[in-house]
Amino acid sequence: MGWIISHLLQYKSKVVGAVIALFTAAFAWLLLGQGIKYAIDNGFTDGTSELLNQAIVIVLAITVVACLATYARFYLMTWLGERVSADIRNQVYSHLLSLPPSFFAELRTGEVISRFTSDTTIIQTVVGMSLSMTLRSVVTFVGALALMGLSSPLLTFCVIIAVPAVLVPIKVLAPQVRRYAKESQDKVADLGARIDESLHEIMTVQAYTAEASERAHFAKQVEAVMDIAQKRIHYRSLLIGCIMCISMVAIIFIAWVGARQVLSGAMTAGELSAFLFYAVMAGGSIATISEVIGEVQRGVGASERLYELLSAKPDIMSLGQEDFLADTTSSTYKITAVSHLPNDKKAPRIQIEQVSFAYPGSKPLFQNLSIDIKAGERLALVGPSGAGKTTLFQLLMRFYDPSAGTVLFDNSPINEMPIEYLRKHVAIVTQEPIVFATSVIENIRYGKPEATDDEVVIAAKQAFAHEFIDNLEDRYYTQLGERGVKLSGGQKQRIAIARAILADRPILLLDEATSALDAMSERMVQQAIDRLMVGKTSIVIAHRLATVQHADRIIVMDKGNIVGMGDHASLMKSDTLYREYAELQLLS
């Protein structure tokens, strides 16, 4: 709640306005009881219509003021709910983008999406409605209690005795509501993760006719959600019922005591009417609190789940990012100036010195690995799956840090560079091309947002993507659908290559970038890649002979170790593993 309040305090004028409107409305509704007292004791008792008319005018005026204040309170609190929800989404999303891939290997995407949608919506409801209603009810209860004390100390004493009885079920049952609310949200997040996973892989599901098992599994998860929800509903309903029962019994008892005082002449009928009006308001306030407290508890549970995301600290910290993480209300951090950084345009020398690395929970992959890559060199990495080729790329991009050793660009350790600066020097094309659910032009422009349309077209032509793009319905403005579903594998790969060409960064990482292309397209794209590599330090994960033959040097890797090094001709003569690999895979 403190975290949510810290967001509210960023809009102090709106909060102050809402509080003023809240107190104005509460005061007006409380004043209405005095108007009722005046109307009954003067208008009815004296039997004069003039006083009755005056009393009605006063009551109507108070009602209008109360309604206007209620409008202002409702508008401002609802606006604050929407604004805080939006700020929290921005803050958490900004933080998530700073977390390394290892974090998302542990937490499923569907669960993160659930936290962004359902949990922020709950917080929006809590701030915009529940919190406002709770504050209003507390103010109304305190005010009503004070005015009841002026009307009849005896009856007020009876009310004060009844209040602890109302608080008992809140104390006992509210924690249960909160517990099951959080569990319910966790189960819904699991449900979202399952939906995301199954629909993302819908072709695999249908190809293996697994629809029935997916339905059964999903139905089981839905029932698990329902079971937890049933417990939450039970405790929340029990809480509301207990509070309403205690409140109504107390009001009936107080009304009976008050009626006896009127009969004895200790109170006037107007005073009793006003007192009962305040008693009903106080009881209604308690009932409202009992209803919204369940929503508040859900909001606390939702904020806990979102704060868990925000509190997750990346294993890899960029310079200046420590201050950003210490201030959880910030969404940006400054990049600290660092001397001796590589030149922005010059292809750097890359040194991997005595690097050791293991994935969390796995055996060491690299132990004292050293590679010296000359500036502008074209290096090919060859080896079986699991040899560590892709892991090397991840270390160069600082998705992971080595447990020992150093990676340097032009003699500058990359762990002493701002991550943003480091990655702006690297263009990467992966074996599984990434295409976003936006237009062709925005996909190619992704690595260089300021690029002109003409520059995008030139990059697409160099990647031999222009021809098929020109045949799309809206050409470069065609929406490609989720994960580029409208394109073939080869077309997506050429979009990814065009993106790398346009980015024009001094380090180029290619993870078998031509693997999804047919023979003719591969030859054309290889020519584009050859041009792209000019003046760049390039590292290529190679499975095909065509890629290897263009390399200045080839490194053969096996189980995290370098087992061979040289050009294609020398390795074919001297390295048994490379020769077998070439015969089985490169020439297949």
Residue pairs with C-beta under 8 A, 6 or more apart in sequence:
1 300
1 303
3 303
3 307
3 328
4 84
4 88
4 123
4 126
4 127
4 299
4 303
6 329
7 84
7 87
7 88
7 329
8 15
8 80
8 84
8 127
9 15
10 87
10 329
11 80
11 83
14 76
14 79
14 80
14 83
15 76
15 80
17 72
17 76
18 72
18 73
18 76
18 77
18 80
18 132
19 135
21 69
21 70
21 72
21 73
21 76
22 69
22 73
22 132
22 135
22 136
22 139
23 139
24 65
24 66
24 69
24 72
25 66
25 69
25 70
25 73
25 136
26 136
26 139
26 140
26 143
27 143
28 62
28 63
28 65
28 66
28 69
29 66
29 140
29 281
30 140
30 143
30 144
30 147
30 278
30 281
31 62
32 59
32 62
32 63
32 66
32 277
33 144
33 147
33 274
33 277
33 278
33 281
34 147
34 274
35 55
35 58
35 59
35 62
36 59
36 270
36 273
36 274
36 277
37 151
37 270
37 271
37 273
37 274
38 55
38 58
38 270
39 52
39 55
39 56
39 59
39 270
40 268
40 269
40 270
40 273
41 268
41 269
41 270
41 271
42 48
42 51
42 52
42 55
42 270
43 49
43 51
43 52
43 54
43 55
43 56
44 52
45 269
45 270
73 132
73 136
74 132
77 127
77 128
77 129
77 131
77 132
78 128
78 129
79 128
80 127
80 128
81 123
81 124
81 125
81 126
81 127
81 128
81 129
82 124
82 128
84 123
84 124
84 127
85 120
85 121
85 123
85 124
85 127
88 120
88 123
88 306
89 116
89 120
90 331
91 310
91 328
91 329
91 330
91 331
92 115
92 116
92 306
92 309
92 310
93 116
94 331
94 332
95 309
95 310
95 312
95 325
95 331
96 112
96 309
98 314
98 318
98 321
98 324
99 312
99 314
100 314
100 315
100 316
100 399
100 400
101 394
101 399
101 400
102 315
102 359
102 360
102 399
102 400
103 312
103 314
103 315
104 112
108 193
108 196
108 197
109 193
109 196
110 189
110 190
110 192
110 193
110 194
110 195
110 196
110 197
111 189
111 190
111 192
111 193
112 309
113 192
113 193
113 196
114 185
114 188
114 189
114 191
114 192
114 193
115 189
115 302
115 305
115 306
115 309
117 192
118 185
118 188
118 189
118 192
118 302
119 185
119 302
119 303
119 305
119 306
120 302
120 306
122 185
122 295
122 298
122 299
122 301
122 302
123 299
123 302
123 303
123 306
125 295
125 299
126 295
126 296
126 298
126 299
126 302
127 299
129 292
129 295
130 292
130 295
130 296
130 299
131 296
131 299
133 288
133 292
134 288
134 289
134 292
134 293
134 296
136 285
136 288
137 284
137 285
137 286
137 288
137 289
137 292
138 285
138 289
140 281
140 282
140 284
140 285
141 281
141 282
141 285
141 286
141 289
144 278
144 279
144 281
144 282
144 285
145 156
145 159
145 160
145 278
145 282
147 274
147 278
148 155
148 156
148 159
148 275
148 278
148 279
148 282
149 156
151 267
151 271
151 274
151 275
151 278
152 258
152 261
152 267
152 271
152 272
152 275
154 257
154 261
155 254
155 257
155 258
155 261
155 275
155 279
158 250
158 253
158 254
158 257
159 250
159 254
159 279
159 282
162 246
162 247
162 250
162 253
162 254
163 286
165 246
165 250
166 243
166 246
166 247
166 250
166 286
166 290
169 238
169 239
169 242
169 243
169 246
169 290
170 239
170 243
170 289
170 290
170 293
173 235
173 236
173 238
173 239
173 242
174 239
174 293
174 294
174 297
176 231
176 235
177 232
177 235
177 236
177 239
177 293
177 294
177 297
177 298
178 297
178 298
178 300
178 301
180 228
180 229
180 231
180 232
180 235
181 232
181 294
181 297
181 298
181 301
182 301
182 304
182 305
183 228
183 232
184 225
184 228
184 229
184 232
185 298
185 301
185 302
185 305
186 305
187 221
187 224
187 225
187 228
188 225
189 305
190 221
190 224
191 218
191 221
191 222
191 225
194 217
194 218
194 221
195 218
198 205
198 214
198 218
200 483
204 210
205 211
205 214
232 294
236 294
239 290
239 293
239 294
240 287
240 290
240 291
240 294
243 286
243 287
243 290
244 287
244 290
247 283
247 286
247 287
248 283
250 283
251 276
251 279
251 280
251 283
254 275
254 276
254 279
255 276
255 279
258 267
258 272
258 275
258 276
259 272
261 267
261 272
262 268
262 269
262 272
267 275
310 328
311 328
313 325
314 321
315 400
315 401
316 398
316 399
316 400
316 401
316 419
317 325
318 333
318 335
318 418
318 419
318 420
319 335
319 336
319 338
319 416
319 417
319 418
320 333
320 334
320 335
320 336
320 418
321 333
321 419
323 333
323 334
324 330
324 332
324 333
335 418
335 420
335 421
336 418
338 416
338 417
338 418
338 421
340 411
340 412
341 412
341 417
341 421
342 348
342 409
342 410
342 412
342 425
342 506
343 410
343 506
344 425
344 506
345 506
346 375
346 410
346 506
347 375
347 376
347 506
347 507
347 535
347 536
347 537
348 375
348 409
348 410
348 425
348 506
348 507
348 537
349 372
349 373
349 374
349 375
349 408
349 409
349 410
349 411
349 537
350 371
350 372
350 373
350 396
350 407
350 408
350 409
350 507
350 537
350 539
351 371
351 372
351 373
351 406
351 407
351 408
351 411
352 369
352 370
352 371
352 372
352 373
352 392
352 395
352 405
352 407
353 370
353 405
353 406
353 407
353 408
354 368
354 369
354 370
354 404
354 405
354 406
355 366
355 368
355 369
355 370
355 395
355 402
355 404
355 405
355 406
355 407
356 364
356 366
356 367
356 368
356 369
356 402
356 403
356 404
356 405
357 364
357 365
357 366
357 369
357 391
357 395
357 400
357 402
357 403
358 364
358 365
358 366
358 403
359 365
359 391
359 400
364 403
364 560
365 388
365 391
365 559
365 560
366 388
366 391
366 402
366 560
367 560
367 561
368 404
368 405
369 388
369 405
369 560
369 561
369 562
370 405
371 379
371 555
371 562
373 379
373 537
373 539
374 537
375 410
375 537
376 535
376 536
376 537
377 537
377 538
377 552
377 553
378 533
378 538
378 540
378 550
378 551
378 552
378 553
379 538
379 539
379 540
379 551
379 552
379 553
379 554
379 555
380 539
380 540
380 541
380 542
380 547
380 548
380 551
380 553
380 554
380 555
381 389
381 392
381 539
381 540
381 541
381 542
381 554
381 555
381 557
382 542
382 543
382 548
382 554
382 555
382 556
382 557
382 578
382 581
383 389
383 556
383 557
383 558
383 563
383 577
383 581
384 558
384 581
386 559
387 557
387 558
387 559
387 560
388 557
388 559
388 560
389 511
389 541
389 557
390 511
390 541
391 400
392 539
393 428
393 509
393 511
393 539
393 541
394 400
395 401
395 402
395 407
396 407
396 414
396 426
396 507
396 509
396 539
397 422
397 423
397 426
397 428
397 509
398 414
398 415
398 419
398 422
398 423
401 415
406 413
406 415
407 413
407 414
407 415
408 414
409 417
409 422
409 425
409 507
414 422
424 505
425 505
425 506
425 507
426 505
426 507
426 508
426 509
427 447
427 499
427 500
427 503
427 504
427 505
427 507
427 508
427 509
428 500
428 508
428 509
428 510
428 511
429 493
429 496
429 497
429 499
429 500
429 509
429 510
429 511
429 513
430 496
430 511
430 513
431 511
431 512
431 513
431 515
431 516
431 541
433 484
433 489
433 492
433 493
433 495
433 496
433 516
434 496
435 443
435 480
435 483
435 484
435 487
435 492
435 495
435 496
436 442
436 443
436 446
436 480
436 483
436 484
437 479
437 480
437 481
437 482
437 483
437 484
438 479
438 480
439 474
439 476
439 477
439 478
439 479
439 480
440 460
440 469
440 472
440 475
440 476
440 477
440 478
440 480
440 495
441 453
441 456
441 476
441 477
443 480
443 484
443 495
443 499
444 456
444 459
444 460
444 465
444 495
444 498
444 499
444 502
445 451
445 456
445 499
445 502
446 499
447 499
447 500
447 502
447 503
447 505
448 455
448 502
448 503
448 504
451 459
451 502
453 476
455 502
456 476
456 498
456 502
457 466
457 476
459 498
459 499
459 501
459 502
460 466
460 469
460 476
460 494
460 498
462 498
462 501
462 528
462 531
462 532
463 494
463 495
463 497
463 498
463 501
463 525
463 528
464 494
464 521
464 524
464 525
464 528
465 491
465 494
465 495
465 497
465 498
468 491
468 494
469 475
469 476
469 478
472 478
472 486
478 486
479 486
480 486
480 487
484 492
484 495
487 495
489 516
490 516
490 517
490 518
490 521
492 516
493 513
493 514
493 515
493 516
493 517
493 525
494 517
494 521
494 525
496 513
497 513
497 525
497 528
497 529
497 532
500 508
500 532
501 528
501 532
505 536
506 535
506 536
506 537
507 536
507 537
507 538
507 539
508 532
508 533
508 536
508 537
508 538
508 539
509 538
509 539
510 529
510 538
510 539
510 540
510 541
510 547
511 541
512 540
512 541
512 542
512 543
512 544
512 547
513 525
513 529
513 540
514 522
514 525
514 526
514 529
514 544
514 546
514 547
515 543
515 544
517 525
522 544
522 546
523 546
526 546
526 547
526 550
530 550
533 550
540 547
540 551
542 548
542 551
542 554
543 585
543 586
544 585
544 586
545 568
545 582
545 586
545 587
548 554
548 568
548 586
549 568
551 567
551 568
552 567
553 565
553 566
553 567
554 564
554 565
554 566
554 567
554 568
554 571
554 578
555 562
555 564
555 565
556 562
556 563
556 564
556 565
556 571
556 575
556 577
556 578
556 581
557 563
558 577
563 575
563 577
564 571
564 574
564 575
564 577
564 578
565 571
566 574
566 575
571 578
571 579
572 578
572 579
572 582
